[in-house]
């Protein structure tokens, strides 16, 4: 597996990846998703040869805050270290940034995954988060 920046947006493979994990809110408006990719701070991709395994998309200013917007791994490659490798690469690139945040489903395996990478719930930091959808 190799992690590298995702520079050439390929709508077909990105649509397939998002659909494979059920993120249909994104696939319902592929033009908006493409714009989101272009305006991201960083998009990393995990590959096995030329086969896309997963991606990580980050937004923010890269100096004071980075928000990990998306982490997706094709179901066939989940629980094989792909997500961990993507997050670790992002953390390495932004080790100087004080706030690296993300929002995720409140599922035991998801919470355990992010805790294993050093993330802590806002509540443990005497903070709270808000979202408007």
OpenMM code with the backbone's topology and positions (N, CA, C; nanometers):
from openmm import Vec3, app, unit

residues = "UNK UNK UNK UNK UNK UNK UNK UNK UNK UNK UNK UNK UNK UNK UNK UNK UNK UNK UNK UNK UNK UNK UNK UNK UNK UNK UNK UNK UNK UNK UNK UNK UNK UNK UNK UNK UNK UNK UNK UNK UNK UNK UNK UNK UNK UNK UNK UNK UNK UNK UNK UNK UNK UNK UNK UNK UNK UNK UNK UNK UNK UNK UNK UNK UNK UNK UNK UNK UNK UNK UNK UNK UNK UNK UNK UNK UNK UNK UNK UNK UNK UNK UNK UNK UNK UNK UNK UNK UNK UNK UNK UNK UNK UNK UNK UNK UNK UNK UNK UNK UNK UNK UNK UNK UNK UNK UNK UNK UNK UNK UNK UNK UNK UNK UNK UNK UNK UNK UNK UNK UNK UNK UNK UNK UNK UNK UNK UNK UNK UNK UNK UNK UNK".split()
positions = [
    Vec3(0.0843, -0.1175, 0.0000),
    Vec3(0.0000, 0.0000, 0.0000),
    Vec3(0.0890, 0.1240, 0.0000),
    Vec3(0.0480, 0.2214, -0.0799),
    Vec3(0.1173, 0.3490, -0.0902),
    Vec3(0.0158, 0.4599, -0.0635),
    Vec3(0.0572, 0.5591, 0.0152),
    Vec3(-0.0250, 0.6773, 0.0390),
    Vec3(0.0358, 0.7918, -0.0402),
    Vec3(-0.0462, 0.8587, -0.1201),
    Vec3(0.0012, 0.9746, -0.1948),
    Vec3(-0.1133, 1.0749, -0.2101),
    Vec3(-0.0776, 1.1961, -0.2469),
    Vec3(-0.1805, 1.2968, -0.2681),
    Vec3(-0.2670, 1.2576, -0.3871),
    Vec3(-0.3943, 1.2821, -0.3728),
    Vec3(-0.4916, 1.2550, -0.4791),
    Vec3(-0.5042, 1.3833, -0.5602),
    Vec3(-0.4381, 1.3874, -0.6749),
    Vec3(-0.4306, 1.5106, -0.7539),
    Vec3(-0.5224, 1.5106, -0.8757),
    Vec3(-0.5492, 1.3970, -0.9324),
    Vec3(-0.6329, 1.3868, -1.0522),
    Vec3(-0.7699, 1.3336, -1.0113),
    Vec3(-0.8668, 1.4237, -0.9977),
    Vec3(-1.0014, 1.3847, -0.9558),
    Vec3(-1.0665, 1.2987, -1.0631),
    Vec3(-1.1088, 1.1808, -1.0254),
    Vec3(-1.1772, 1.0886, -1.1158),
    Vec3(-1.3169, 1.0645, -1.0588),
    Vec3(-1.4160, 1.1285, -1.1183),
    Vec3(-1.5517, 1.1218, -1.0650),
    Vec3(-1.6028, 0.9788, -1.0512),
    Vec3(-1.5743, 0.8946, -1.1479),
    Vec3(-1.6266, 0.7576, -1.1438),
    Vec3(-1.5759, 0.6819, -1.0215),
    Vec3(-1.4451, 0.6893, -0.9941),
    Vec3(-1.3931, 0.6139, -0.8800),
    Vec3(-1.4344, 0.6765, -0.7466),
    Vec3(-1.4437, 0.8082, -0.7412),
    Vec3(-1.4860, 0.8732, -0.6173),
    Vec3(-1.6336, 0.8442, -0.5925),
    Vec3(-1.7165, 0.8515, -0.6941),
    Vec3(-1.8585, 0.8191, -0.6783),
    Vec3(-1.8756, 0.6745, -0.6325),
    Vec3(-1.7974, 0.5843, -0.6887),
    Vec3(-1.8042, 0.4431, -0.6489),
    Vec3(-1.7633, 0.4258, -0.5026),
    Vec3(-1.6574, 0.4946, -0.4609),
    Vec3(-1.6112, 0.4847, -0.3227),
    Vec3(-1.7170, 0.5361, -0.2257),
    Vec3(-1.7699, 0.6560, -0.2500),
    Vec3(-1.8713, 0.7130, -0.1607),
    Vec3(-1.9961, 0.6253, -0.1572),
    Vec3(-2.0385, 0.5755, -0.2729),
    Vec3(-2.1568, 0.4881, -0.2777),
    Vec3(-2.1327, 0.3572, -0.2037),
    Vec3(-2.0093, 0.3062, -0.2112),
    Vec3(-1.9797, 0.1766, -0.1482),
    Vec3(-1.9933, 0.1795, 0.0031),
    Vec3(-1.9782, 0.2988, 0.0622),
    Vec3(-1.9926, 0.3109, 0.2078),
    Vec3(-2.1237, 0.3786, 0.2464),
    Vec3(-2.2111, 0.4002, 0.1475),
    Vec3(-2.3445, 0.4519, 0.1757),
    Vec3(-2.3544, 0.6014, 0.1965),
    Vec3(-2.2543, 0.6763, 0.1526),
    Vec3(-2.2562, 0.8218, 0.1716),
    Vec3(-2.3294, 0.8877, 0.0539),
    Vec3(-2.4572, 0.8594, 0.0418),
    Vec3(-2.5336, 0.9051, -0.0736),
    Vec3(-2.5611, 1.0550, -0.0721),
    Vec3(-2.5526, 1.1205, 0.0422),
    Vec3(-2.5694, 1.2660, 0.0434),
    Vec3(-2.4643, 1.3315, -0.0454),
    Vec3(-2.3478, 1.2705, -0.0558),
    Vec3(-2.2423, 1.3220, -0.1427),
    Vec3(-2.2667, 1.2842, -0.2883),
    Vec3(-2.3072, 1.1616, -0.3121),
    Vec3(-2.3255, 1.1160, -0.4498),
    Vec3(-2.4514, 1.1745, -0.5132),
    Vec3(-2.5409, 1.2321, -0.4323),
    Vec3(-2.6600, 1.2973, -0.4873),
    Vec3(-2.6241, 1.4264, -0.5604),
    Vec3(-2.5073, 1.4836, -0.5322),
    Vec3(-2.4637, 1.6059, -0.5987),
    Vec3(-2.3141, 1.5943, -0.6287),
    Vec3(-2.2836, 1.5212, -0.7335),
    Vec3(-2.1431, 1.4952, -0.7674),
    Vec3(-2.0675, 1.6216, -0.8075),
    Vec3(-2.1374, 1.7194, -0.8615),
    Vec3(-2.0688, 1.8441, -0.8979),
    Vec3(-2.0208, 1.9158, -0.7716),
    Vec3(-2.1024, 1.9172, -0.6665),
    Vec3(-2.0612, 1.9788, -0.5398),
    Vec3(-1.9458, 1.9007, -0.4784),
    Vec3(-1.9502, 1.7686, -0.4875),
    Vec3(-1.8414, 1.6873, -0.4337),
    Vec3(-1.7111, 1.7179, -0.5069),
    Vec3(-1.7159, 1.7309, -0.6365),
    Vec3(-1.5956, 1.7643, -0.7148),
    Vec3(-1.5405, 1.9008, -0.6732),
    Vec3(-1.6286, 1.9978, -0.6535),
    Vec3(-1.5830, 2.1305, -0.6080),
    Vec3(-1.5206, 2.1195, -0.4693),
    Vec3(-1.5817, 2.0388, -0.3829),
    Vec3(-1.5269, 2.0178, -0.2492),
    Vec3(-1.3873, 1.9589, -0.2541),
    Vec3(-1.3659, 1.8625, -0.3416),
    Vec3(-1.2323, 1.8044, -0.3570),
    Vec3(-1.1327, 1.9102, -0.4023),
    Vec3(-1.1705, 1.9889, -0.5025),
    Vec3(-1.0792, 2.0907, -0.5557),
    Vec3(-1.0434, 2.1954, -0.4508),
    Vec3(-1.1347, 2.2252, -0.3602),
    Vec3(-1.1113, 2.3299, -0.2618),
    Vec3(-1.0582, 2.2766, -0.1287),
    Vec3(-1.0319, 2.1486, -0.1213),
    Vec3(-0.9793, 2.0894, 0.0017),
    Vec3(-0.8356, 2.1322, 0.0270),
    Vec3(-0.7992, 2.1339, 0.1512),
    Vec3(-0.6612, 2.1601, 0.1908),
    Vec3(-0.5709, 2.0465, 0.1434),
    Vec3(-0.6180, 1.9243, 0.1607),
    Vec3(-0.5395, 1.8062, 0.1259),
    Vec3(-0.6330, 1.6901, 0.0989),
    Vec3(-0.6020, 1.6133, -0.0038),
    Vec3(-0.6696, 1.4862, -0.0273),
    Vec3(-0.5600, 1.3813, -0.0427),
    Vec3(-0.5655, 1.2825, 0.0441),
    Vec3(-0.4716, 1.1703, 0.0373),
    Vec3(-0.5455, 1.0475, -0.0132),
    Vec3(-0.4733, 0.9620, -0.0830),
    Vec3(-0.5318, 0.8382, -0.1329),
    Vec3(-0.4394, 0.7220, -0.1007),
    Vec3(-0.4995, 0.6100, -0.0679),
    Vec3(-0.4259, 0.4857, -0.0465),
    Vec3(-0.4451, 0.4000, -0.1708),
    Vec3(-0.3354, 0.3483, -0.2215),
    Vec3(-0.3386, 0.2661, -0.3421),
    Vec3(-0.2659, 0.1344, -0.3201),
    Vec3(-0.3150, 0.0331, -0.3869),
    Vec3(-0.2431, -0.0924, -0.4051),
    Vec3(-0.2190, -0.0998, -0.5549),
    Vec3(-0.0990, -0.0681, -0.5970),
    Vec3(-0.0727, -0.0527, -0.7405),
    Vec3(-0.1506, 0.0672, -0.7889),
    Vec3(-0.2389, 0.0479, -0.8848),
    Vec3(-0.3247, 0.1553, -0.9345),
    Vec3(-0.4666, 0.1451, -0.8794),
    Vec3(-0.4895, 0.0507, -0.7884),
    Vec3(-0.6222, 0.0317, -0.7307),
    Vec3(-0.6416, 0.1233, -0.6105),
    Vec3(-0.7425, 0.2090, -0.6179),
    Vec3(-0.7755, 0.2979, -0.5068),
    Vec3(-0.8378, 0.2163, -0.3944),
    Vec3(-0.7827, 0.2311, -0.2740),
    Vec3(-0.8345, 0.1614, -0.1569),
    Vec3(-0.9202, 0.2527, -0.0706),
    Vec3(-0.8811, 0.3803, -0.0625),
    Vec3(-0.9536, 0.4754, 0.0208),
    Vec3(-0.8942, 0.6142, 0.0100),
    Vec3(-0.9655, 0.7103, 0.0681),
    Vec3(-0.9184, 0.8484, 0.0659),
    Vec3(-0.9405, 0.9152, 0.2012),
    Vec3(-0.8664, 1.0225, 0.2222),
    Vec3(-0.8859, 1.1132, 0.3347),
    Vec3(-0.8881, 1.2525, 0.2757),
    Vec3(-0.9885, 1.3316, 0.3151),
    Vec3(-1.0000, 1.4687, 0.2674),
    Vec3(-0.9987, 1.5607, 0.3878),
    Vec3(-0.9099, 1.6604, 0.3853),
    Vec3(-0.8959, 1.7554, 0.4947),
    Vec3(-0.9231, 1.8968, 0.4446),
    Vec3(-0.9835, 1.9762, 0.5323),
    Vec3(-1.0090, 2.1166, 0.5043),
    Vec3(-0.9513, 2.1984, 0.6192),
    Vec3(-0.9365, 2.3277, 0.5986),
    Vec3(-0.8824, 2.4135, 0.7032),
    Vec3(-0.7742, 2.5036, 0.6472),
    Vec3(-0.6991, 2.5670, 0.7398),
    Vec3(-0.5935, 2.6574, 0.6950),
    Vec3(-0.4547, 2.5932, 0.6978),
    Vec3(-0.4428, 2.4763, 0.7578),
    Vec3(-0.3149, 2.4055, 0.7591),
    Vec3(-0.2128, 2.4600, 0.8566),
    Vec3(-0.2479, 2.5619, 0.9305),
    Vec3(-0.1557, 2.6222, 1.0266),
    Vec3(-0.2121, 2.6218, 1.1692),
    Vec3(-0.3382, 2.6607, 1.1822),
    Vec3(-0.3985, 2.6655, 1.3155),
    Vec3(-0.5070, 2.5615, 1.3334),
    Vec3(-0.5667, 2.5169, 1.2222),
    Vec3(-0.6715, 2.4162, 1.2305),
    Vec3(-0.6761, 2.3329, 1.1029),
    Vec3(-0.6970, 2.2045, 1.1233),
    Vec3(-0.7229, 2.1104, 1.0145),
    Vec3(-0.8441, 2.0290, 1.0576),
    Vec3(-0.9390, 2.0158, 0.9687),
    Vec3(-1.0573, 1.9352, 0.9946),
    Vec3(-1.0551, 1.8189, 0.8969),
    Vec3(-1.0511, 1.6995, 0.9497),
    Vec3(-1.0558, 1.5811, 0.8638),
    Vec3(-1.2026, 1.5610, 0.8275),
    Vec3(-1.2335, 1.5967, 0.7054),
    Vec3(-1.3715, 1.5980, 0.6574),
    Vec3(-1.4197, 1.4576, 0.6225),
    Vec3(-1.3418, 1.3845, 0.5469),
    Vec3(-1.3835, 1.2521, 0.4996),
    Vec3(-1.2705, 1.1521, 0.5143),
    Vec3(-1.3040, 1.0351, 0.5619),
    Vec3(-1.2161, 0.9186, 0.5526),
    Vec3(-1.3056, 0.8064, 0.5038),
    Vec3(-1.2737, 0.7536, 0.3869),
    Vec3(-1.3521, 0.6448, 0.3297),
    Vec3(-1.2584, 0.5366, 0.2797),
    Vec3(-1.2931, 0.4139, 0.3080),
    Vec3(-1.2173, 0.2994, 0.2600),
    Vec3(-1.3181, 0.2009, 0.2001),
    Vec3(-1.2881, 0.1535, 0.0803),
    Vec3(-1.3763, 0.0533, 0.0198),
    Vec3(-1.3969, -0.0610, 0.1188),
    Vec3(-1.5200, -0.1114, 0.1318),
    Vec3(-1.5486, -0.2160, 0.2299),
    Vec3(-1.4548, -0.3366, 0.2236),
    Vec3(-1.4128, -0.3769, 0.1054),
    Vec3(-1.3238, -0.4933, 0.0928),
    Vec3(-1.1873, -0.4697, 0.1572),
    Vec3(-1.1508, -0.3438, 0.1803),
    Vec3(-1.0187, -0.3114, 0.2353),
    Vec3(-1.0255, -0.2561, 0.3775),
    Vec3(-1.1461, -0.2507, 0.4344),
    Vec3(-1.1591, -0.2007, 0.5706),
    Vec3(-1.0986, -0.2989, 0.6699),
    Vec3(-1.0516, -0.2435, 0.7815),
    Vec3(-0.9916, -0.3204, 0.8908),
    Vec3(-0.8614, -0.3893, 0.8472),
    Vec3(-0.7915, -0.3239, 0.7526),
    Vec3(-0.6629, -0.3754, 0.7042),
    Vec3(-0.5537, -0.2700, 0.7142),
    Vec3(-0.5793, -0.1649, 0.7924),
    Vec3(-0.4777, -0.0625, 0.8133),
    Vec3(-0.4821, 0.0541, 0.7172),
    Vec3(-0.5750, 0.0545, 0.6244),
    Vec3(-0.5808, 0.1612, 0.5247),
    Vec3(-0.6193, 0.2938, 0.5907),
    Vec3(-0.7267, 0.2938, 0.6674),
    Vec3(-0.7696, 0.4160, 0.7348),
    Vec3(-0.6634, 0.4685, 0.8295),
    Vec3(-0.6021, 0.3790, 0.9037),
    Vec3(-0.4947, 0.4186, 0.9958),
    Vec3(-0.3806, 0.4840, 0.9207),
    Vec3(-0.3412, 0.4270, 0.8090),
    Vec3(-0.2307, 0.4830, 0.7308),
    Vec3(-0.2667, 0.6212, 0.6761),
    Vec3(-0.3891, 0.6390, 0.6315),
    Vec3(-0.4316, 0.7690, 0.5803),
    Vec3(-0.4301, 0.8749, 0.6905),
    Vec3(-0.4876, 0.8420, 0.8061),
    Vec3(-0.4903, 0.9382, 0.9163),
    Vec3(-0.3489, 0.9685, 0.9639),
    Vec3(-0.2655, 0.8668, 0.9766),
    Vec3(-0.1291, 0.8896, 1.0243),
    Vec3(-0.0508, 0.9806, 0.9310),
    Vec3(-0.0702, 0.9629, 0.8009),
    Vec3(-0.0030, 1.0513, 0.7046),
    Vec3(-0.0494, 1.1957, 0.7217),
    Vec3(-0.1785, 1.2162, 0.7400),
    Vec3(-0.2297, 1.3521, 0.7623),
    Vec3(-0.1744, 1.4099, 0.8922),
    Vec3(-0.1726, 1.3301, 0.9980),
    Vec3(-0.1189, 1.3778, 1.1261),
    Vec3(0.0289, 1.4121, 1.1139),
    Vec3(0.1036, 1.3339, 1.0399),
    Vec3(0.2461, 1.3624, 1.0195),
    Vec3(0.2656, 1.4945, 0.9439),
    Vec3(0.1843, 1.5162, 0.8416),
    Vec3(0.1975, 1.6392, 0.7627),
    Vec3(0.1616, 1.7636, 0.8422),
    Vec3(0.0705, 1.7485, 0.9369),
    Vec3(0.0219, 1.8644, 1.0120),
    Vec3(0.0572, 1.8548, 1.1600),
    Vec3(0.1718, 1.7983, 1.1921),
    Vec3(0.2106, 1.7821, 1.3333),
    Vec3(0.2262, 1.9155, 1.4044),
    Vec3(0.2494, 2.0231, 1.3300),
    Vec3(0.2652, 2.1563, 1.3883),
    Vec3(0.1311, 2.2241, 1.4196),
    Vec3(0.0212, 2.1677, 1.3739),
    Vec3(-0.1110, 2.2277, 1.3909),
    Vec3(-0.1685, 2.1876, 1.5264),
    Vec3(-0.2140, 2.2857, 1.6015),
    Vec3(-0.2646, 2.2613, 1.7368),
    Vec3(-0.3983, 2.1888, 1.7364),
    Vec3(-0.4882, 2.2234, 1.6467),
    Vec3(-0.6208, 2.1641, 1.6441),
    Vec3(-0.6416, 2.0823, 1.5181),
    Vec3(-0.6500, 1.9520, 1.5338),
    Vec3(-0.6899, 1.8629, 1.4253),
    Vec3(-0.8183, 1.7972, 1.4719),
    Vec3(-0.9255, 1.8247, 1.4020),
    Vec3(-1.0587, 1.7841, 1.4442),
    Vec3(-1.1245, 1.6958, 1.3396),
    Vec3(-1.2292, 1.6277, 1.3824),
    Vec3(-1.3150, 1.5534, 1.2919),
    Vec3(-1.4485, 1.5298, 1.3606),
    Vec3(-1.5471, 1.4992, 1.2807),
    Vec3(-1.6781, 1.4580, 1.3310),
    Vec3(-1.7071, 1.3219, 1.2693),
    Vec3(-1.7695, 1.2350, 1.3474),
    Vec3(-1.7938, 1.1003, 1.2981),
    Vec3(-1.9182, 1.0418, 1.3630),
    Vec3(-1.9595, 0.9273, 1.3132),
    Vec3(-2.0720, 0.8553, 1.3730),
    Vec3(-2.0348, 0.8107, 1.5138),
    Vec3(-2.1304, 0.8135, 1.6022),
    Vec3(-2.1078, 0.7717, 1.7406),
    Vec3(-2.1335, 0.6221, 1.7531),
    Vec3(-2.0465, 0.5453, 1.6903),
    Vec3(-2.0545, 0.3991, 1.6920),
    Vec3(-1.9320, 0.3463, 1.7669),
    Vec3(-1.9468, 0.2438, 1.8500),
    Vec3(-1.8335, 0.1965, 1.9303),
    Vec3(-1.7063, 0.1690, 1.8508),
    Vec3(-1.7169, 0.1031, 1.7351),
    Vec3(-1.5946, 0.0716, 1.6594),
    Vec3(-1.5315, 0.1969, 1.6000),
    Vec3(-1.6149, 0.2942, 1.5613),
    Vec3(-1.5617, 0.4187, 1.5056),
    Vec3(-1.4938, 0.5004, 1.6144),
    Vec3(-1.5590, 0.5113, 1.7298),
    Vec3(-1.5004, 0.5841, 1.8423),
    Vec3(-1.3689, 0.5191, 1.8837),
    Vec3(-1.3663, 0.3877, 1.8926),
    Vec3(-1.2437, 0.3160, 1.9306),
    Vec3(-1.1320, 0.3403, 1.8294),
    Vec3(-1.1665, 0.3435, 1.7018),
    Vec3(-1.0666, 0.3676, 1.5966),
    Vec3(-1.0001, 0.5033, 1.6169),
    Vec3(-1.0794, 0.6083, 1.6323),
    Vec3(-1.0213, 0.7415, 1.6459),
    Vec3(-0.9478, 0.7591, 1.7785),
    Vec3(-0.9977, 0.6987, 1.8835),
    Vec3(-0.9255, 0.7048, 2.0110),
    Vec3(-0.7900, 0.6360, 1.9986),
    Vec3(-0.7838, 0.5264, 1.9222),
    Vec3(-0.6568, 0.4551, 1.9050),
    Vec3(-0.5527, 0.5410, 1.8327),
    Vec3(-0.5995, 0.6437, 1.7604),
    Vec3(-0.5098, 0.7339, 1.6882),
    Vec3(-0.4811, 0.8617, 1.7668),
    Vec3(-0.5276, 0.8675, 1.8906),
    Vec3(-0.4976, 0.9817, 1.9762),
    Vec3(-0.6034, 1.0898, 1.9804),
    Vec3(-0.7135, 1.0730, 1.9098),
    Vec3(-0.8215, 1.1703, 1.9158),
    Vec3(-0.8995, 1.1521, 2.0454),
    Vec3(-0.9524, 1.2632, 2.0964),
    Vec3(-1.0316, 1.2590, 2.2192),
    Vec3(-1.1640, 1.3293, 2.1962),
    Vec3(-1.2694, 1.2795, 2.2586),
    Vec3(-1.3984, 1.3497, 2.2464),
    Vec3(-1.3872, 1.4918, 2.3019),
    Vec3(-1.4606, 1.5841, 2.2426),
    Vec3(-1.4602, 1.7219, 2.2908),
    Vec3(-1.4891, 1.7274, 2.4397),
    Vec3(-1.5793, 1.6416, 2.4871),
    Vec3(-1.6184, 1.6450, 2.6282),
    Vec3(-1.5005, 1.6209, 2.7218),
    Vec3(-1.4000, 1.5475, 2.6772),
    Vec3(-1.2809, 1.5245, 2.7585),
    Vec3(-1.1872, 1.6452, 2.7587),
    Vec3(-1.2134, 1.7418, 2.6720),
    Vec3(-1.1293, 1.8608, 2.6600),
    Vec3(-1.2009, 1.9851, 2.7131),
    Vec3(-1.3082, 1.9628, 2.7887),
    Vec3(-1.3914, 2.0723, 2.8385),
    Vec3(-1.4408, 2.1610, 2.7254),
    Vec3(-1.4759, 2.0981, 2.6143),
    Vec3(-1.5289, 2.1673, 2.4985),
    Vec3(-1.6587, 2.0998, 2.4547),
    Vec3(-1.7286, 2.1664, 2.3672),
    Vec3(-1.8419, 2.1018, 2.3005),
    Vec3(-1.8367, 2.1449, 2.1555),
    Vec3(-1.9066, 2.0744, 2.0731),
    Vec3(-1.9102, 2.1078, 1.9316),
    Vec3(-2.0523, 2.1322, 1.8875),
    Vec3(-2.0654, 2.2051, 1.7794),
    Vec3(-2.1961, 2.2334, 1.7236),
    Vec3(-2.1902, 2.2129, 1.5738),
    Vec3(-2.3039, 2.1765, 1.5173),
    Vec3(-2.3122, 2.1567, 1.3732),
    Vec3(-2.4476, 2.2048, 1.3253),
    Vec3(-2.4464, 2.2684, 1.2129),
    Vec3(-2.5713, 2.3096, 1.1502),
    Vec3(-2.5791, 2.2387, 1.0161),
    Vec3(-2.6875, 2.1664, 0.9944),
    Vec3(-2.7033, 2.0955, 0.8668),
    Vec3(-2.8277, 2.1423, 0.7957),
] * unit.nanometer
topology = app.Topology()
chain = topology.addChain("A")
for resn in residues:
    res = topology.addResidue(resn, chain)
    for name in ("N", "CA", "C"):
        topology.addAtom(name, app.Element.getBySymbol(name[0]), res)
